[in-house]
Amino acid sequence: MIILRCRDPEGRSLVLHDAQWIHHILNEHPELAGQLPAIEATIRAPDIVCRDAMRTDRILYYRLGTITRYSRFHLKVCAHVFPPDALGVTTGEVVSAYLVSKPKRGEVQLWP
């Protein structure tokens, strides 16, 4: 079941499924419990958007201070992005989210 659906600044439509939220994100990163609004805010209004250094089909969204308790950290939301459909619409799925001190070296900044 889809628990989050939103668009990023480039117009990509991203979804987060409950299974990914429960079995991966919350299991691996319990500090994100109750933080779906922070994930949505990071996708909708990121500070930085990058392409993953190893996987070109992954887009990474960073936003500093999204979670008050961890205000010195960036929330990093990782999404698998599919090729555009016949109408040129790009969609994707959130695969992970976690806190980091800074963007990872080797990532390619796409936006801004």
Secondary structure, DSSP 8 states (H G I E B T S, - for coil): -EEEEEE-TT--EEEEEHHHIIIIIIHH-GGGTT-HHHHHHHHHS-SEEEE-SS-TTEEEEEEET-SGGGTTSEEEEEEEE----TTS--EEEEEEEEEESS--TT-EEEE-
